[in-house]
Amino acid sequence: MLRSMTGFGRGEHKGEWKEVIVEIKSVNSRYGEVKVRLPSQYVLLEENVRRFVLNHFSRGHFEVFIRLEDTGQKQCEFQVDKELALAYYKALKELAAITEIPCEVDVVQIAKFPEVLALCETEEAEHLWQDIEPALQEAVAALLQMREKEGEKLKEDLEQRIRVMQQIHSEILEKSPQVVKNYHEKLVTRLAEFLTAEQIDEDRLMLELALFADKCNIDEELVRLDSHFIQLTQSLEADTPVGRQLDFLLQEINREVNTIGSKANDLEITQAVVALKSELEKIREQVQNIE
C-alpha cells in the first residue's frame, strides 16, 4: 500500500510509574530521521524510541514529543554525595582553625549545602519504558493510518497523471512515422524550386532521407517509455515502500522524454514532449512525499 511521508499520531497510556502522552509528526525526507523530545533525566530512553519508530517506517523525518506525568505511585529516596559532604566538613574545620573561631559542625548545616543531598526517583529506565511503549505504539499506529490514507489520495492522483502521459505517448507514437514522410515532401519541394526533375539525384535524395530517418528515429525511446509507464503503475500497487524506486523510474522517463525532444524534428511532437515534461514534473513533486 502506498504511504505518504506526512502525518500525525497521538497515544496515551496510564502506567504504574507514569501517565504518558506521545505525539508524533512526520514530514518527507530522503532518509529515516527521528528527533525525540523527552525530559532530560530520561535521555537514555531516546534510543529506544528512535529504534521503535524506525522499525515501523523506512523514510521520513519524525518528531516525537513525550510528556510524562506522575501517577502518585513512584518511590523517592535521597542520595548523599559523601565526598562533597566530607569536603564541606573539612573546609569548615579548616576555616575555624584559621579564624580561631570555635565551630561545632552540624550535620543539618552540611546537608543544606548545594548538591550534598539529591532527590532521585527509584524508577528505572526499563520500568519507565513499559509505560512509554504502549503510548508510543498507539501514536505510531495512528500515524501509520494517516500516512496510508494520504497515500491513497496520492495514488489516485498519480494514476490519473500516468494515464495522461500514456495518452500523450500514444499520440507521439502515431505521429512518429509521419515525420520522415513530411520531411521527404518538404525536401523534394525545396529541391524542385532550384532544380529541374532531371537534375535531382534520386540516390542522393534517398540517402539523405535514410540519414534523416535514422537520426530522428524514436522507436526505441517510445518502447522504453511505455515499459517505464507499466513499471510505474505496477509500483503503485506494491506492499513495500516504493519511494526510491519511483524516483529512479521518473529519472529514466525524464531521460527518454529529453531524447525524444532532441530527436524529433516536428512541431507537434515537440509540443507533446512539453506536455509530457509538465506532467512528469507534477508527478515528481508528488513522489517526493511517498515513503
Stockholm file with secondary structure:
# STOCKHOLM 1.0

chainA/1-291         MLRSMTGFGRGEHKGEWKEVIVEIKSVNSRYGEVKVRLPSQYVLLEENVRRFVLNHFSRGHFEVFIRLEDTGQKQCEFQVDKELALAYYKALKELAAITEIPCEVDVVQIAKFPEVLALCETEEAEHLWQDIEPALQEAVAALLQMREKEGEKLKEDLEQRIRVMQQIHSEILEKSPQVVKNYHEKLVTRLAEFLTAEQIDEDRLMLELALFADKCNIDEELVRLDSHFIQLTQSLEADTPVGRQLDFLLQEINREVNTIGSKANDLEITQAVVALKSELEKIREQVQNIE
#=GR chainA/1-291 SS CCCBSCEEEEEEEECSSEEEEEEEEEECCSSEEEEEECCGGGGGGHHHHHHHHHTTCSSEEEEEEEEEEECSCCCEEEEECHHHHHHHHHHHHHHHHHHTCCCCCCHHHHHTSTTSEEEEECCCHHHHHHHHHHHHHHHHHHHHHHHHHHHHHHHHHHHHHHHHHHHHHHHHHHHHHHHHHHHHHHHHHHHHHHSCGGGCCHHHHHHHHHHHHHHTCCHHHHHHHHHHHHHHHHHTTCSSCCHHHHHHHHHHHHHHHHHHHHHCCCHHHHHHHHHHHHHHHHHHHHHTTBC
#=GC SS_cons         CCCBSCEEEEEEEECSSEEEEEEEEEECCSSEEEEEECCGGGGGGHHHHHHHHHTTCSSEEEEEEEEEEECSCCCEEEEECHHHHHHHHHHHHHHHHHHTCCCCCCHHHHHTSTTSEEEEECCCHHHHHHHHHHHHHHHHHHHHHHHHHHHHHHHHHHHHHHHHHHHHHHHHHHHHHHHHHHHHHHHHHHHHHHSCGGGCCHHHHHHHHHHHHHHTCCHHHHHHHHHHHHHHHHHTTCSSCCHHHHHHHHHHHHHHHHHHHHHCCCHHHHHHHHHHHHHHHHHHHHHTTBC
//
